[in-house]
Amino acid sequence: MLYIFFWLIFSILLALFAASQNRSGIGWFFASLIISPIISLIILLAVGKNEPVVNSSESIQPISNRSNISSKPDPIPETKNCPFCAETIKKAAIVCRFCGHSLSASPLSENESLTIVKGSPEEKLVEGVITNNWGKVNSAIMLGANLSVKKDEMTIYELAENHSDESIQTLLKKHKPEISEFPQREEQPKAQKIPFELKNTSEGKLVEGILTSNWGKVNSALTLGADISITFENKTMADLAREYKDPSIIALIEKQLCS
């Protein structure tokens, strides 16, 4: 009787040990009762612990999810329009890659001044106005100088009134956005008035320059040897220049007549 009691006790202990090894406790309990607790223990130690099988699809799923997240396309960078040339550039840009203007500061209001950078068109513009150099002022404007620039708290137009003659003041007013005394739309009809025989000649270039108030074109035509004695619509070149009231062109024509 005592032998059966210990047999039963050892079978229960073996079942508990089998359960701790991820084995069937009930199965090993009945096996130890039938075979022997000692033999069953030896077999259980021989087969070892039962490792749980991991579902491969479950283990792969998080990796797949992470790869899907990482494969999302990069966001499209924000853009803006350059306030000087209107081309589309990146919002974080500080210099326009099309026109080269600095974008580090916001567009200027009438009461704000533009910092003059050494070697910039704005510096050339101010120098031309102060030294009364029409050619330098015109060149700076052609290079895209910002007419909002200020020098000693004075606008470029106030500087011109103090330091420059009427020809430079007229040139600046022509390019001032708010004041357009010489609308560009009128230039083409005036140019079309030139007779066919004068087209593509230095004389034709001279007449066209006077009609469109283009000092550079007039000066270029005279340099090419244009005959200043020609008439256009029964008017001499001097009379034509006076009719269109550009002081710089009038002075250039009169200088040529006196030479």
C-alpha positions as CSV (number, residue, x, y, z in Angstrom):
1,M,0.0,0.0,0.0
2,L,2.8,2.4,0.9
3,Y,4.5,1.5,-2.4
4,I,1.4,2.6,-4.4
5,F,1.2,5.8,-2.4
6,F,4.8,6.9,-3.3
7,W,4.2,5.8,-6.9
8,L,1.3,8.1,-7.1
9,I,3.1,11.0,-5.4
10,F,6.1,10.7,-7.8
11,S,3.8,10.6,-10.8
12,I,2.2,13.9,-9.7
13,L,5.6,15.5,-9.2
14,L,6.6,14.3,-12.6
15,A,3.5,15.7,-14.2
16,L,4.2,19.1,-12.6
17,F,7.8,19.0,-13.9
18,A,6.6,18.1,-17.4
19,A,4.2,21.0,-17.3
20,S,7.1,23.3,-16.5
21,Q,8.9,21.9,-19.6
22,N,6.0,22.9,-21.8
23,R,4.9,19.3,-21.9
24,S,1.5,17.8,-21.2
25,G,1.3,17.3,-17.4
26,I,-1.8,14.9,-17.7
27,G,-0.1,12.8,-20.4
28,W,3.2,12.4,-18.5
29,F,1.2,11.7,-15.3
30,F,-0.5,8.7,-16.8
31,A,2.7,7.6,-18.5
32,S,4.5,7.5,-15.2
33,L,1.7,5.5,-13.7
34,I,1.9,3.0,-16.5
35,I,5.6,2.8,-17.0
36,S,7.3,4.1,-13.9
37,P,8.0,7.6,-12.5
38,I,11.8,7.0,-12.7
39,I,11.8,5.8,-16.3
40,S,9.4,8.6,-17.3
41,L,11.7,11.1,-15.7
42,I,14.7,9.8,-17.7
43,I,12.7,10.0,-20.9
44,L,11.4,13.6,-20.0
45,L,15.0,14.8,-19.4
46,A,16.1,13.2,-22.6
47,V,13.5,15.0,-24.8
48,G,14.2,18.3,-23.1
49,K,12.0,21.4,-22.8
50,N,9.5,22.0,-25.5
51,E,10.2,25.4,-27.2
52,P,7.0,27.2,-28.5
53,V,6.9,27.6,-32.3
54,V,6.7,31.2,-33.4
55,N,4.4,32.0,-36.3
56,S,6.7,33.3,-39.1
57,S,4.0,35.5,-40.6
58,E,3.6,37.2,-37.2
59,S,7.3,37.8,-36.8
60,I,7.6,39.3,-40.3
61,Q,4.6,41.6,-40.1
62,P,6.2,44.3,-37.9
63,I,9.2,44.5,-40.3
64,S,6.9,44.8,-43.2
65,N,5.0,47.6,-41.5
66,R,8.2,49.4,-40.8
67,S,9.4,49.1,-44.4
68,N,6.1,50.5,-45.6
69,I,6.5,53.5,-43.3
70,S,10.1,54.1,-44.4
71,S,9.2,53.8,-48.1
72,K,6.9,56.8,-48.0
73,P,8.1,59.5,-50.5
74,D,9.8,62.6,-49.2
75,P,7.5,65.6,-48.8
76,I,7.6,68.1,-51.7
77,P,9.5,71.2,-50.6
78,E,7.5,74.4,-50.2
79,T,8.1,77.1,-52.9
80,K,7.5,80.8,-53.4
81,N,7.9,83.4,-56.1
82,C,10.9,85.7,-56.3
83,P,9.6,89.3,-55.6
84,F,12.1,90.6,-58.2
85,C,11.8,88.2,-61.2
86,A,8.6,86.2,-60.3
87,E,10.3,82.8,-60.9
88,T,9.4,79.9,-58.6
89,I,12.1,79.1,-56.0
90,K,12.3,77.2,-52.8
91,K,10.8,78.9,-49.8
92,A,14.0,78.7,-47.8
93,A,16.1,80.3,-50.5
94,I,18.0,83.5,-49.5
95,V,19.3,84.2,-53.0
96,C,17.2,83.8,-56.2
97,R,19.0,81.3,-58.6
98,F,17.4,83.1,-61.6
99,C,18.1,86.8,-61.1
100,G,20.7,86.6,-58.2
101,H,18.9,89.1,-55.9
102,S,19.2,88.6,-52.2
103,L,15.9,87.5,-50.6
104,S,17.1,87.6,-46.9
105,A,14.9,90.7,-46.4
106,S,11.3,91.2,-47.2
107,P,10.2,93.6,-50.0
108,L,10.7,97.2,-49.0
109,S,7.9,99.6,-48.3
110,E,8.3,103.3,-49.2
111,N,9.6,104.2,-45.8
112,E,12.1,101.3,-45.6
113,S,15.7,101.5,-46.9
114,L,17.6,98.9,-48.8
115,T,21.1,98.1,-47.5
116,I,23.7,99.0,-50.1
117,V,26.0,96.1,-50.8
118,K,29.5,96.9,-52.1
119,G,29.8,96.2,-55.8
120,S,26.0,95.9,-56.3
121,P,23.9,97.7,-58.9
122,E,22.4,99.8,-56.1
123,E,25.9,101.1,-55.1
124,K,26.6,102.0,-58.8
125,L,23.2,103.8,-59.0
126,V,23.9,105.9,-55.9
127,E,27.5,106.8,-57.2
128,G,26.1,107.8,-60.6
129,V,23.5,110.0,-59.0
130,I,25.9,111.7,-56.7
131,T,28.6,112.2,-59.4
132,N,26.0,113.3,-61.9
133,N,27.0,110.5,-64.3
134,W,24.1,109.6,-66.6
135,G,25.8,106.6,-68.1
136,K,26.5,105.0,-64.7
137,V,22.9,105.6,-63.6
138,N,21.5,104.1,-66.8
139,S,23.9,101.1,-66.5
140,A,22.9,100.4,-62.9
141,I,19.2,100.5,-63.9
142,M,19.8,98.1,-66.8
143,L,21.5,95.7,-64.2
144,G,18.3,95.7,-62.2
145,A,19.2,98.2,-59.4
146,N,16.4,98.5,-56.8
147,L,15.2,102.1,-56.9
148,S,14.0,101.8,-53.3
149,V,17.5,102.3,-52.1
150,K,18.3,105.1,-49.7
151,K,21.4,107.1,-48.9
152,D,21.7,109.2,-45.8
153,E,17.9,108.8,-45.2
154,M,17.2,110.2,-48.7
155,T,15.5,108.4,-51.5
156,I,17.3,108.1,-54.9
157,Y,14.9,110.7,-56.3
158,E,15.7,113.2,-53.5
159,L,19.4,112.5,-54.1
160,A,19.0,113.2,-57.8
161,E,17.3,116.6,-57.1
162,N,20.3,117.6,-54.9
163,H,23.2,116.2,-57.0
164,S,22.1,115.5,-60.6
165,D,20.9,117.4,-63.6
166,E,17.5,117.1,-65.2
167,S,18.5,114.3,-67.5
168,I,19.2,111.9,-64.7
169,Q,16.0,112.9,-62.8
170,T,14.0,112.2,-66.0
171,L,15.7,108.8,-66.4
172,L,14.8,107.9,-62.8
173,K,11.2,109.0,-63.2
174,K,10.9,106.9,-66.3
175,H,11.8,103.8,-64.4
176,K,9.9,104.6,-61.2
177,P,7.0,102.1,-61.0
178,E,4.4,104.6,-59.8
179,I,5.3,107.2,-62.4
180,S,5.5,106.2,-66.0
181,E,5.9,109.3,-68.1
182,F,6.9,107.4,-71.1
183,P,4.6,104.3,-71.5
184,Q,6.3,101.4,-73.2
185,R,3.2,100.7,-75.2
186,E,3.7,103.9,-77.2
187,E,7.2,103.0,-78.3
188,Q,6.2,100.4,-80.8
189,P,3.7,102.6,-82.8
190,K,6.3,105.4,-82.8
191,A,9.0,103.0,-84.1
192,Q,6.6,101.9,-86.9
193,K,6.5,105.5,-88.2
194,I,10.1,105.2,-89.5
195,P,10.2,105.0,-93.3
196,F,11.2,101.8,-94.9
197,E,14.3,103.3,-96.5
198,L,15.6,104.3,-93.1
199,K,15.1,101.0,-91.4
200,N,18.3,99.1,-90.5
201,T,20.4,102.2,-91.0
202,S,22.2,104.4,-88.5
203,E,19.8,107.3,-89.4
204,G,16.8,105.0,-88.8
205,K,18.3,104.1,-85.4
206,L,18.8,107.8,-84.6
207,V,15.1,108.6,-85.4
208,E,13.9,105.6,-83.5
209,G,16.0,106.5,-80.5
210,I,14.5,110.0,-80.4
211,L,10.9,108.7,-80.8
212,T,11.3,106.2,-78.0
213,S,13.3,108.6,-75.8
214,N,16.2,106.0,-75.8
215,W,19.4,108.0,-75.1
216,G,21.6,104.9,-75.6
217,K,20.2,104.2,-79.1
218,V,20.6,107.8,-80.1
219,N,24.2,107.9,-78.9
220,S,24.9,104.6,-80.6
221,A,23.5,105.9,-83.9
222,L,25.7,109.0,-83.7
223,T,28.7,106.9,-82.9
224,L,28.0,104.8,-86.1
225,G,28.1,108.1,-88.1
226,A,24.4,108.8,-88.6
227,D,23.7,111.9,-90.7
228,I,22.2,114.4,-88.2
229,S,21.1,116.7,-91.0
230,I,18.3,114.4,-92.2
231,T,14.6,115.4,-91.6
232,F,11.7,113.3,-90.4
233,E,8.2,114.4,-91.1
234,N,9.6,117.8,-92.2
235,K,11.4,118.2,-88.8
236,T,15.1,118.3,-88.1
237,M,16.6,116.0,-85.6
238,A,17.0,118.9,-83.1
239,D,13.3,119.9,-83.6
240,L,12.2,116.2,-83.2
241,A,14.2,115.9,-80.0
242,R,12.7,119.1,-78.6
243,E,9.2,117.8,-79.4
244,Y,9.7,114.7,-77.3
245,K,11.2,116.7,-74.5
246,D,14.0,114.4,-73.3
247,P,16.7,116.8,-72.0
248,S,19.5,114.2,-72.3
249,I,18.8,113.6,-76.0
250,I,18.3,117.3,-76.7
251,A,21.7,118.0,-75.1
252,L,23.3,115.2,-77.1
253,I,21.8,116.3,-80.5
254,E,22.8,120.0,-79.8
255,K,26.3,118.9,-78.9
256,Q,26.6,116.9,-82.1
257,L,25.4,119.9,-84.2
258,C,28.0,122.2,-82.6
259,S,30.9,119.8,-83.2
